[in-house]
Amino acid sequence: MMQFLAKAGLAVMLTAGTLAGTVAPAAAQLNIIIGDQDRDAPRDYRRPPPGYDRPPQGYDGRRPRGCDPRLAQDMARDYGFRRARVVDITPRRVIVQGWTRRGPDEMSFGNVRGCPALRR
């Protein structure tokens, strides 16, 4: 009988210790805030911000004509240029300078849609 009581007491102590160990971390994570004045209302991410559907200032609805400078830089990087940057835009061409394996170099693109490479 004494062994049964000792085993039962040990089981009760293990169960109580285990439950106490799981309740404390769960209680530490509980954080309920009601009516906090310092916080703004939660943002509704399902809706776009006001004025989202209006076009930007100065936009007349037409697609830009000519070569986009960012596209010319990206194409120069594809050709092997490092630190490529647009240095001049004329009505006929877009000039990009950068570094290649041989040193500083320059590349020209046509100032039409698609930026065709003119000269490397």
Protein Blocks (a to p, Z undefined) as FASTA:
>chain_A
ZZmmmmmmmmmmmmmmmmmmmmmmmmmmpccdehiakbccdddfkbccehklpccehiao
iacehjdfklmmmmmmmnopahiacfbdcfkbccdddddfkbccddddddbehiaafbZZ
